[in-house]
């Protein structure tokens, strides 16, 4: 008899974890071996319990987020543990960051239970599963032409990737903060993001940064 898929749940909402426990408890070939309420706890429990799959939320409150936890888990375990993202967030930046961090699959919490079960089983075998809306975004991103940024926008993006704030960027490039904000707005629009982290993530994906 094939042993059950061993799952570690990571979500900062206890009610969500309880719901997942109840849901997965009815599947004989899936066993929940642990629960984590933070990214740090997920990393530690993965090292201790060695699950087959970590079901990972992206937004985890204080501490490291699900993307960083995914990166640490997949790099530390050498690919032995697969991370399946289960989240409500489906922006291009979130998807890109999670996949780059090593996530095997990306599922939305709105999916039907049967889809979740199938995705868990697929993840345990190292196969990728994407929710249809996520798959559509990935395909659209692959088909879309690479965004064209001006030289000044690339300069600002480079400063952004170093973690500099608007004031420091303005000083480094000898421009006003207002000009920095204007350029950032154009960068966000061209990259299809709405955060600084998202801009850097997409820029790296599109190889716009060295």
Buried (B, 14 or more C-beta within 10 A) or exposed (E): EEEBBBBBBBBBEEEBBEEBEEBBEEBEEBBBBBBBBBBBBBBBBBEEBEBBBBBBBBBBEEEBBBBBBBBBBBEEBEEEBBBBBBBEBBBBBBBBBBBBBBBBBBBBBEBEEEBBBBBBBBBBEEEBBBBEBBBEBBEEBEEEEEBEBEEBBBBBBBBBBEEBEBEBBBBBBEBEBEBBEEBBEBBBEBBBBEEBBBBBBBBBBBEBEE
